[in-house]
């Protein structure tokens, strides 16, 4: 086995939170098995999001759901986007995103999205280890609460039935 690479993840949350799988992988030795020495630097959110999130070489961040792919992809990966933490820049991706945003036909959007998917699979400097489900439990007599693509709870039309 070759000498291991040293990697530090910078994150905003502790062991029992939404980044627990990184700690579990560390505890179980998965990183060492892959030849990587991992250290996790945990910071309060007020420090992480101001000092490290967009500057550190490797950060761990979760993203809330978005109603459309464009709202996520344009924000996280388009050249110069405010939340492009990886500072990734790809002219083909930017062009495809502009096409996706301007296209209304569902079949054409699907074909463009497929091109974006293939490009990102090969080129994006991101690791997406999990997709979080967002189940919402409620009593059977609660009505008018609908699932929101952003996972926000809108109670403006909620009511109790008898």
Backbone torsions as a table, in degrees:
resi	resn	phi	psi	omega
1	UNK	NA	134.3	178.7
2	UNK	-72.6	167.9	176.4
3	UNK	-60.8	140.3	-177.5
4	UNK	-76.6	148.2	173.0
5	UNK	-82.1	146.4	176.8
6	UNK	-97.4	130.1	-179.0
7	UNK	-134.7	136.3	173.8
8	UNK	-118.1	122.0	171.9
9	UNK	-88.8	132.6	173.5
10	UNK	-106.6	126.8	-176.9
11	UNK	-139.4	166.1	-175.3
12	UNK	-104.8	8.7	-171.6
13	UNK	-145.3	161.6	-175.4
14	UNK	-92.2	-174.5	-172.4
15	UNK	-56.4	-41.2	-172.6
16	UNK	-86.7	10.9	-175.8
17	UNK	-105.1	-156.3	-171.5
18	UNK	-70.5	-10.7	177.9
19	UNK	-104.5	19.2	-174.4
20	UNK	-58.1	-32.5	-177.3
21	UNK	-62.8	-28.5	176.1
22	UNK	-67.3	-39.3	178.5
23	UNK	-70.0	-39.0	178.1
24	UNK	-62.2	-45.6	178.7
25	UNK	-61.1	-37.4	177.6
26	UNK	-65.3	-47.6	-179.1
27	UNK	-62.4	-38.9	-177.9
28	UNK	-81.1	-6.5	176.3
29	UNK	83.6	15.1	-178.1
30	UNK	-62.5	-37.9	179.6
31	UNK	-67.1	-44.8	179.0
32	UNK	-60.3	-40.5	177.8
33	UNK	-58.9	-30.3	179.8
34	UNK	-90.0	1.7	178.9
35	UNK	81.3	29.0	-177.5
36	UNK	-125.0	126.4	172.2
37	UNK	-89.0	111.8	-175.7
38	UNK	-107.0	135.8	171.5
39	UNK	-123.8	137.6	179.2
40	UNK	-110.4	120.6	178.9
41	UNK	-100.3	110.8	-177.2
42	UNK	-97.5	131.7	-179.5
43	UNK	-132.6	153.9	171.0
44	UNK	-63.1	147.5	-179.5
45	UNK	-52.9	-37.2	-178.7
46	UNK	-64.2	-28.0	177.1
47	UNK	-85.9	-48.7	-176.1
48	UNK	-57.0	-51.9	-174.3
49	UNK	-73.6	-19.2	177.5
50	UNK	-91.3	-42.5	-171.4
51	UNK	-99.5	-36.7	-167.1
52	UNK	-116.6	-31.6	-169.3
53	UNK	-50.5	-47.2	-176.5
54	UNK	-98.4	1.6	-178.1
55	UNK	-117.3	-32.9	-175.6
56	UNK	-66.9	149.5	-178.7
57	UNK	-63.2	-30.7	-179.7
58	UNK	-144.3	114.5	179.8
59	UNK	-120.6	156.4	177.8
60	UNK	-115.7	115.8	-176.9
61	UNK	-138.6	137.7	172.1
62	UNK	-98.8	155.4	-179.5
63	UNK	-119.9	138.6	173.4
64	UNK	-71.3	158.1	177.6
65	UNK	-61.5	153.8	175.3
66	UNK	-128.0	146.7	-178.1
67	UNK	-65.4	-29.1	-179.1
68	UNK	-133.5	153.5	177.2
69	UNK	-57.8	-36.9	-177.9
70	UNK	-60.7	-38.1	-179.1
71	UNK	-62.3	-31.3	177.3
72	UNK	-84.3	-52.4	-172.9
73	UNK	-66.6	-41.6	178.7
74	UNK	-62.7	-35.5	-176.9
75	UNK	-78.3	-37.0	-172.6
76	UNK	-96.0	-23.8	-170.1
77	UNK	-130.7	-15.0	-179.9
78	UNK	-65.7	143.9	179.9
79	UNK	-53.0	125.8	176.5
80	UNK	77.7	4.0	-179.8
81	UNK	-62.4	146.8	-175.0
82	UNK	-57.1	-36.4	-177.0
83	UNK	-108.1	26.3	178.1
84	UNK	-80.7	79.9	-174.5
85	UNK	-62.9	-29.8	-179.4
86	UNK	-81.8	-12.0	-177.0
87	UNK	59.7	27.9	178.7
88	UNK	-69.4	141.1	179.5
89	UNK	-140.0	124.0	-179.2
90	UNK	-147.5	114.7	-176.1
91	UNK	-62.8	-36.5	179.1
92	UNK	-65.2	-44.6	177.0
93	UNK	-59.2	-48.1	-179.2
94	UNK	-59.0	-42.0	179.6
95	UNK	-65.5	-44.9	179.3
96	UNK	-63.7	-37.9	177.4
97	UNK	-65.1	-39.8	177.0
98	UNK	-63.0	-40.6	176.8
99	UNK	-63.9	-44.8	180.0
100	UNK	-60.0	-45.7	-178.4
101	UNK	-65.1	-27.0	-177.0
102	UNK	-95.1	-4.3	-174.5
103	UNK	-101.3	130.0	179.4
104	UNK	-98.9	-29.2	-177.4
105	UNK	-66.3	122.7	-175.0
106	UNK	-61.1	-40.0	179.5
107	UNK	-65.1	-42.2	178.3
108	UNK	-67.5	-38.6	177.9
109	UNK	-62.4	-40.4	179.5
110	UNK	-62.8	-41.2	179.7
111	UNK	-66.5	-40.3	178.4
112	UNK	-67.1	-42.9	179.5
113	UNK	-61.1	-35.9	177.5
114	UNK	-63.8	-41.9	176.8
115	UNK	-62.1	-41.4	178.5
116	UNK	-63.2	-43.8	179.6
117	UNK	-58.4	-47.7	-179.0
118	UNK	-64.3	-41.9	178.4
119	UNK	-62.4	-46.5	-178.1
120	UNK	-66.4	-36.7	179.0
121	UNK	-59.3	-37.5	-178.3
122	UNK	-87.9	-25.4	-165.8
123	UNK	-123.4	-22.9	-172.8
124	UNK	-74.7	130.2	177.6
125	UNK	-83.5	67.0	179.3
126	UNK	-142.4	147.7	173.9
127	UNK	-115.9	122.1	179.3
128	UNK	-116.0	90.6	-172.2
129	UNK	-79.9	-22.7	-177.2
130	UNK	-146.5	156.1	168.2
131	UNK	-121.7	120.7	-176.2
132	UNK	-82.9	131.1	169.5
133	UNK	-75.6	155.2	179.5
134	UNK	-129.5	65.9	-179.5
135	UNK	-69.1	151.1	178.0
136	UNK	-131.7	116.5	179.5
137	UNK	-98.7	142.7	174.9
138	UNK	-155.0	162.2	178.9
139	UNK	-67.2	154.3	-177.0
140	UNK	-66.6	-19.0	179.4
141	UNK	-90.2	3.7	174.8
142	UNK	-90.0	124.2	-177.0
143	UNK	-123.3	160.2	173.1
144	UNK	82.5	5.8	177.0
145	UNK	-100.3	115.7	-177.9
146	UNK	-110.6	153.7	178.2
147	UNK	-65.3	139.1	179.9
148	UNK	-115.2	134.9	-178.5
149	UNK	-62.5	-19.1	177.2
150	UNK	-93.2	-0.1	-179.6
151	UNK	66.7	22.2	174.7
152	UNK	-86.4	149.5	179.2
153	UNK	-96.0	114.3	177.8
154	UNK	-104.5	109.3	-179.1
155	UNK	-101.6	12.9	-176.3
156	UNK	-64.6	-23.1	179.3
157	UNK	-115.8	12.9	-177.0
158	UNK	-78.3	146.3	176.1
159	UNK	-157.4	164.1	177.3
160	UNK	-99.0	133.1	172.9
161	UNK	-96.7	164.6	-177.9
162	UNK	-85.8	NA	NA
